[in-house]
Amino acid sequence: QVQLAESGGGLVQAGGSLRLSCAVSGGSISIYAMGWFRQAPGKEREFVAAINRFGGTSYSDSVKDRFTLTRDIAKNTLSLQMNSLNPEDTAVYYCAANSGGWIIRSERVWGYWGQGTQVTVSS
């Protein structure tokens, strides 16, 4: 049973940075596509960034050039470095995994989810 646990969320001023981490247990991240989604109050959960089992990455247009996704296979962790944060980035950020190993932006194919970590960006 794959389990995911996010950490690193918090309160930051606009223009600041945060680094989110996702600890994975129950399986190696090397055989999964791993990704981050976020959900703001009153909004649908949306795709942020992901990495496929071969190391290829994909980013949503809203975070491209600001966020960087990396994985550490040895430590079985996934990280999201978030720079130049703005209030529109405020959301609960969720780590997710899918056993297919490919990046698909629809949340329905991601079978494993963490509990989320809150990111709040003040003006």
QUIHUTA-V582467 format. One record per pair of residues at least 6 apart in sequence whose ideal C-beta (glycine too) atoms are under 7 Angstrom apart, sorted by sequence separation. I is the first residue (numbers start at 1). J is the second residue. D is the distance in Angstrom with one decimal. If there is no record, write none. Layout:
I_J_D, I_J_D
This chain:
12_18_5.5, 39_45_4.1, 51_57_4.9, 38_45_7.0, 50_57_6.9, 71_78_5.1, 82_89_6.9, 10_18_6.3, 37_45_5.2, 38_46_6.1, 49_57_6.7, 50_58_5.5, 59_67_6.3, 9_18_7.0, 37_46_6.3, 49_58_6.7, 70_79_5.1, 100_109_6.6, 8_18_6.2, 37_47_5.7, 38_48_5.3, 49_59_4.7, 8_19_5.5, 9_20_6.4, 37_48_5.8, 49_60_6.8, 69_80_5.5, 98_109_5.3, 8_20_4.2, 36_48_4.3, 48_60_5.7, 57_69_5.5, 98_110_4.7, 99_111_6.2, 8_21_5.1, 36_49_5.2, 47_60_5.4, 67_80_6.0, 68_81_4.4, 97_110_6.7, 98_111_5.7, 6_20_6.2, 7_21_5.1, 35_49_6.3, 49_63_6.4, 67_81_6.6, 96_110_4.0, 35_50_3.1, 48_63_5.7, 67_82_5.1, 97_112_4.2, 6_22_5.3, 34_50_6.5, 66_82_6.9, 96_112_6.3, 5_22_6.9, 33_50_5.9, 34_51_5.4, 66_83_5.3, 78_95_6.1, 96_113_5.2, 4_22_5.5, 5_23_4.7, 33_51_6.9, 49_67_5.7, 51_69_5.5, 66_84_4.8, 33_52_4.8, 48_67_6.9, 50_69_7.0, 94_113_5.7, 95_114_4.2, 4_24_5.7, 33_53_6.0, 49_69_4.3, 51_71_5.6, 94_114_5.7, 32_53_6.3, 2_24_6.8, 3_25_4.9, 31_53_5.8, 94_116_4.7, 3_26_5.4, 30_53_6.5, 93_116_6.3, 2_26_4.3, 92_116_4.2, 93_117_5.5, 1_26_5.0, 2_27_4.6, 92_117_6.9, 92_118_5.5, 93_119_5.5, 91_119_6.1, 90_119_6.3, 89_119_6.4, 90_120_5.2, 49_80_6.4, 90_121_5.0, 89_121_5.2, 36_69_6.9, 87_121_5.0, 86_121_6.0, 85_121_4.6, 87_123_5.5, 34_71_6.0, 29_71_5.6, 30_73_4.8, 29_73_6.2, 34_78_4.7, 36_80_5.1, 28_73_6.9, 58_103_4.9, 29_76_5.5, 28_76_6.4, 53_101_3.7, 29_78_6.3, 52_101_6.1, 40_90_6.2, 52_102_5.5, 40_91_4.2, 52_103_4.9, 24_76_4.8, 39_91_5.5, 24_77_6.7, 38_91_3.8, 39_92_5.3, 50_103_4.4, 23_77_5.6, 24_78_6.9, 38_92_6.6, 22_77_6.3, 38_93_4.8, 21_77_5.8, 22_78_4.1, 38_94_6.9, 36_93_5.9, 37_94_4.8, 21_79_5.2, 36_94_6.9, 47_105_4.2, 20_79_6.7, 36_95_6.1, 37_96_5.8, 19_79_6.2, 20_80_4.4, 35_96_5.1, 19_81_5.1, 20_82_6.9, 45_107_5.7, 34_97_5.4, 18_82_5.0, 33_97_7.0, 17_82_6.1, 32_97_4.4, 33_98_4.9, 17_83_4.7, 32_98_6.2, 18_85_6.7, 32_99_6.0, 33_100_6.6, 17_85_6.6, 33_101_5.3, 35_103_6.9, 15_84_6.3, 16_85_5.5, 32_101_6.2, 33_102_5.6, 15_85_6.9, 31_101_6.4, 33_103_5.3, 37_107_6.1, 14_85_6.5, 14_86_5.4, 12_85_5.7, 14_87_6.2, 20_93_5.8, 22_95_3.4, 24_97_7.0, 35_110_6.7, 9_93_6.4, 6_93_6.5, 6_94_6.9, 6_95_4.9, 4_95_4.6, 22_114_6.2, 4_97_6.4, 2_97_5.9, 20_117_6.2, 18_119_6.2, 14_121_5.7, 4_112_5.9, 6_114_4.5, 9_117_3.4, 14_122_6.5, 4_113_6.5, 5_114_5.6, 6_115_6.8, 8_117_6.2, 9_118_4.7, 11_120_4.7, 12_121_5.7, 13_122_5.3, 14_123_5.7, 2_112_4.6, 4_114_3.7, 6_116_6.1, 7_117_6.1, 9_119_4.8, 6_117_4.0, 11_122_6.6
